[in-house]
Amino acid sequence: MLLSLSITAQAQPQYNRRICSNTTTFPKNSAYQANLNTLLFFLSSNATRSIGFHITSAGQNPNTVYGLFLCRGDYSPDVCKDCVSFATQLDLVRRCPVEKEALIWYDQCLVRYSNRSFFSTVDLKPTVCMWNVNNITDVGLFKNLLNTTMRDVAAEAASASSGTKKFAVKVVDFTGTQKLYNLVQCIPDLSKSDCNTCLQIAIQDCRIVVKEGEEEESCFRVAVFVMKRGNEISSLQFDLSTIETATKNFSDDNKLGQGRFGQVYKGTLPNGQEIAVKRLSRSSRQGAGEFKNEVLLLAKLQHRNLVKLIGFCLEGEEKIIVYEFVPNKSLDYFLFDPEKQGQLDWRRRWKIIEGIARGFLYLHEDSQPRIIHRDLKVNNILLDQDMNPKIANFGMARIFGVDQSQGNTSVIAGTYGYMPPEYALHGLFSVKSDIYSFGVLVLEIISGKKISSFNQTDSGDGLVSYVWTHWKNGTPMDVLDPILIDSYSRNEVLRCIQIGLLCVQRDPADRPTMAAVILMLDSCSATIPVPQPPAFFLHSTSGQSFTLKALDLESDQSASKSAPCSVNEASITELHPR
């Protein structure tokens, strides 16, 4: 848990993570829910305490609810109150609506509740992990400095008097341009011994994995952040001459490709860092507004499955965005090339599907602000040196507020085939628009077929129709890319086909959230619903308009059926994510 020590009050806290345990849930309008509402009210009412900590419970067994909040030690009581109030009154019920146990963690505070008492105990689970995305040039120096400073702050925090904040922070120089921020904190009702035990476990873990920070409820586990000085948006700006030198004056030999808004070049900065340079064409529809939108969005995003912004250039008529260089080009470069698609065996394709899902979960739920991409397609997925996916091209992305569920536009932009019907026909978009595009992409990855490889004469409606027809006919494995015949897992392929069809269902409300998608991908114990008929597009003969139709087929499968995770010829797993 960290960040810079320059702190200002804000009404809406910076969301980091949440854990909603799906092992136990409660029905709506139950006694447990009533007690939970009472507990959350108690926590919010006590958020003005100067210690920044409160524990309480509500109700009688077997429906007792236990809870606490803990605010970061270097924030003011007003910031603490705003954070706890936001969590208890708005955010928790949205993110964890029916779970009996939940933890939500912001930069300013954490709030936890459970159906079991966890007071005054060292609780090492669950754990939340976050990666430091900044480069560490001297790992040996970093480890030595980290061990020394963490021992100091741990001893200081654990030695705090009972009933006071068990909190300590230390800032030291790491390099000439970087500082190392260390912050640790235990809940005040832990003993000195228990607090020290928790923090020492964290420090030991940090010696093994220096790039990872973890947090638990009993102690704020590792609070380490390496940060460049001057991280304002202005510090990301490059002058045009630097970009021209890096790309050899935009040489054709350095050209990586061309997209809707311009060309992309490979470049090398004076320090040897390889970069990708997106140079917007002067005739591009992406004006200064979209350009700034992409820069500002990317500057705030930090996730291993998103392409990283290095900087930008806005000089004269030039609009340039500088990204990290991702060496293996885009997913379509491998997926649709007969000579290269063999490099994407089933294990890699599964890894790519899961990575894209995790990137979109971050965009939809965990980033601040929440973001809808609106242009997910196979050539906007880049692959790094280990073939890990990175989502790129945020020129069409839209910011969503916490309570906003849908937006609309009169300008339809994107790639037909990946667009859901409500967007292509009516300009309506939501997170479920990205879900639809994700479903199409999953079907492309499984089948190895482009959406553009189908036309109106190919049994009507393209890739989605092709997969749906095989699904209904009980021959879903016939859609599998033949090159995977020696590497695939039948259960995983069937699960992915089913998830893909769930994502392209006609009604946006029936499409799963990305959190549910990840649950279905990762959990063999979950159950998956039977997909309903998808929506399909048909180009009109004039090519100027679209009509929407759906297959009107009787289903011989009930959404209430379920089957084990092990799939055979006669059954396909049906999962019911929350």
C-alpha positions, 0 to 999 in steps of 0.5 A: 500500500503506497503512493507518494506522500503528497496527500490531498483530500478527495471525495471519491477514494482511489480504488485498488482492489476488492475480494468478494468471497463467493463461498458463502452468500446471503439471500436478499431481504434476509436477516444477514442482509439487514445486519450487514446494512446495520454494520455498514451504518455503524462503520460509516458513523464512526469514520470521524475517529482520529485513530482512523480505525473501528471494529464493530458487529451487528446482529445475533448468531447465526446471522452476526456480521463482524466488520472494521475499517482502517484508514491509512495513517498519513491521511487526515480524518476528513479523508478517512471519513470520505473513504469509509462513507463511500465504501459503506454507502455506495461501493461495497454493495455494488461490487459485492452484492450478496457475499457474506465476506468482503474486503475492499481496499482503496488508497486511503482506507480499507473496509472489511466484513465477515460472518466470522469474527476476525478481531485482534488476530493475525489474519494472513489471508486473503492477500491482494497482490499488486505489481510495481510497473516501474523499471528497477535498474539495479536490483541488488541495490534495491534489495539492500535498500529495501531490507534496511528501510523496511526493518526500520519502519516495521520496528517503528510501527510495531512499537507504537503504543496500544490503541494508537496508530501502528503506522510508519513511513520512510522515504529514501533516495534510490537513484538520482532520479528515483525515491523509494517510499516505504509504508507499513501499518497494522490494525491498532488492536494487534499486539506488538508481537503480532504486528511485528510477526505480520510485517516480518513475514511481509519483508521476508516475502519481499526479499524473494519477489522484489517487484511485488507488493502485498496487502492483508487485513491485519497489517498493510503488508508491503508498502513499497513504491519506486517512483520517478520524480516529476510524473505529471503529464507534462513530463511525458512530453517529447520534442519532435526532434527526439522522435524524428531521430528515434525513428530515423525521420519516420523511415519506411524501414522502421514502419511497423504498420498502419491503422485507422488514425495513422502509422506506427513506427519502431524507434530507439531513444538515446538511452537505448530504450525501444519504443513504438511511435504512433504518428497520427495522419493529418487527415485522420478523424482523430483530432486533438480531442481524441489524441488528448483522450488517449494520452490522458487515459493511458497515463493513468492506466497501469496493468500488465495486460495493457500497453504502457504509455511512454510519452507523447509529442504535440508540436505544430500539426504533429500528434504523436503517442509513444508506447512501449515497444511490444516485439511480437506484433499483433495477435492477427500476425500469428493467428491468421498466418498459415506459417506462423499460427502453429506458434499459437498452441492451445496453451498460449491461446488460453493464456491470451484469452485469460490475459485479455479478460484480466486487462478488461476486468481492470478497465471495467472495474478496477481502474480509476476512472472506469473505461470502455474500450469500444474497439477491441479486435484481433489487431488491437491485441499486441503480444510481448516477447513471452506472447502475453497479450497487451490491449492497445489503441484507446483512441475510441475509449470512453470514461464511465462514472461509478454509477453510470451504466450506459452511454450513447453516441450519434457517430458509430465508429469501430469495426463491424463484426466486433460491434454489438447490435445495440451499438451498431444500430442505435449508438448505445454502448456500455461495458457489455459492448466490450464483452460482445467484442471479447466474445467474438475475439474468443471465437476467432482465437479458438477457430483460427478464422477471421470474422471477415472470412465469412460472407453473406452466402456462407450460411448467412451470418459469419463466424458467430452463426457458424459457431452457434450452429455447431453448438446447437447441432452438438458438434462444437469441436468442429469449430476448433482450429485444426492446427490445435489437434495435437495440443488442445484440452477438450474441456477448456476448448468447450468452456471457451466456446461456451463463454464466447457464445455467452458474450455475444448473446442478443440481450446485453443484460444476458452477457456476463461481466468480465469478473464472471468471465474470469470466474468461468475461466479459472474455476472448475467448480463454477457453473456456466449458463447455457447461452441464448441465441446470439445477435447477428448482423447482415450487410444490406445489398447496398452496403449502407445499412444493417439489419439485426436478426437472431436465430429463432431456435428452440433450445433443448437445454435449460439454463437451470441444468448443470454438469461437472467441469469434466466435459464429455460428448454428451454434456457441456458444462453450464456455469452460473457466475454471480 
